[in-house]
Structure formats: C-alpha cells, structure tokens
Amino acid sequence: MARACLHCGAPLPEGARFCPACGTAVPVTPPPDAGARGGFPGWWLVALGGVAAMILAVVFIQQREGARAIAGRPDAAPSAGATPGPATPTPEPMPAPPPPPPPTASATPSDPLAGIIGGEAPIPAPAIAAALDRLAANMTAEEAEAGEPPRLRGPLRVNGIVVAIDGDGTVALAGRDPGRPVIAQLPDTQIDALDLLTPGMAVRLTCRDARAIGGTSVLEGCRL
C-alpha cells in the first residue's frame, strides 16, 4: 500500500525518509508485531520472567534459612560482616639471661674473695681474717687430716690500722675483734721502714698470701 506525505499529500516512494515534494520528514513506521512475523510470541517472555523470579525467590529463601541454622550453632564461626572480638595478645619471649662471668684465674671456687684477689682494689685486714675463717669452716675431712692450714693466695693488697709493731719485722693490724689482730710479716729489707709506723696509723701492704695459723690470720711476704 503506497503512503502519502502527511503535510502535502504527495505520494512517498518506498523507504523514503523525507517527502520529495515538500521535504517534510516521514515518520518511521513501527515494525510489524513479532508474533505476526512468526517470531517468539510476547506472552512467552512474560512467562519466562515469572519463572525466573520464582527460582530466584526460592534460592534466596533457602540461603537465608541455611544462614540462620549455622548462626544458631554454638560453634558457628563469625560471618564475614561481623565485627571480630579483641585478639588475644601473643606473649613476647623473655630475653635470655646473660652468661655468668668467667672465674678469676687466681681464685678457687671456694674462695670468698673471688674477683678481688690480685685486683687493684685493696682489701681491709678484717675481711682477710673473715675469709680465712670461712675457708677453715669449709675444709673437707681430707684437707683437715692433711694439716694444711687455709690459705688465700695473692698477691693481696691489704688496708689496715696498725695496733702494734716489733723489731723483727712484724706488724699487728686491727682484725675482726680486738683480741684477734691480723699479723703482717715484712722482710728484713723493710725493717728500717717500721720506724715510720706508729699505732693508729693506716697502712697499705702488698702481700704474697695469707694463712690461718692456730686461729691467727697471718699475711706473709708483705711490703709497704
């Protein structure tokens, strides 16, 4: 069926977009119904959409019921959107204690003056007497039977207060109590230096070693 221009009434050729007489645009004719061309009927689209909506609804309900069942279990893990609780802090490892210092070469394990003997720090004469007493108390039965007196091997740097002097090179220093002085023996070459000493004077001696002889603390090989 031939079409005519709606503006001027001139006949329009097939497929014309503008009127050849007046130039008016020709409205586009909508395509024939899909059902008329033998295409897929439109009601099938509506039916398919309804079926898809029902399937999605069923899947959504099943997922929601399954999530509720898991959340109701006491051992259920928190969901992805749940706020995690505070994390348990991991205890930090304790640092290892420092290794013990090596023993002093000039001191034995039973020596109460370990680390001081042979050092630069002077030792008070009463401390020498106390150390010899402890060594005597810790002697083994074999050492006591051998008759060897307790000994502190030096060199020993000793501070003391002079309480008495004799002419044979012996100086008595104040000990742990007035009745037990510490005896320091000086060589003959230092006898003249004894004239410079007086009771109550503080002196410093360097001695070879110390022994306990009959309950008396004796410093041997001493020099002023």
C-alpha positions, 0 to 999 in steps of 0.5 A: 500500500503506497503512503502519502506525505502527511503535510502535502499529500504527495505520494512517498516512494518506498523507504523514503525518509523525507517527502520529495515534494515538500521535504517534510520528514516521514515518520518511521513506521513501527515494525510489524508485531513479532508474533505476526512475523512468526517470531517468539510470541510476547506472552512467552517472555512474560512467562519466562520472567515469572519463572525466573523470579520464582527460582530466584525467590526460592534460592534466596529463601533457602540461603537465608534459612541455611544462614540462620541454622549455622548462626544458631550453632554454638560453634558457628564461626563469625560471618564475614560482616561481623565485627571480630572480638579483641585478639588475644595478645601473643606473649613476647619471649623473655630475653635470655639471661646473660652468661655468668662471668668467667672465674678469676684465674687466681681464685678457687671456687671456694674462695670468698674473695673471688674477683678481688684477689690480685685486683687493684682494689685493696682489701681491709685486714678484717675481711682477710681474717673473715675469709680465712675463717670461712675457708677453715669452716669449709675444709673437707675431712681430707684437707683437715687430716692433711694439716694444711692450714687455709690459705688465700693466695695473692698477691693481696693488697691489704688496708689496715690500722696498725695496733702494734709493731716489733723489731723483727719485722712484724706488724699487728693490724686491727682484725675482726675483734680486738683480741684477734689482730691480723699479723703482717710479716715484712722482710728484713729489707723493710725493717728500717721502714717500721720506724715510720709506723706508729699505732693508729696509723693506716697502712697499705701492704702488698702481700704474697698470701695469707694463712690461718695459723692456730686461729691467727690470720697471718699475711706473709711476704708483705711490703709497704 
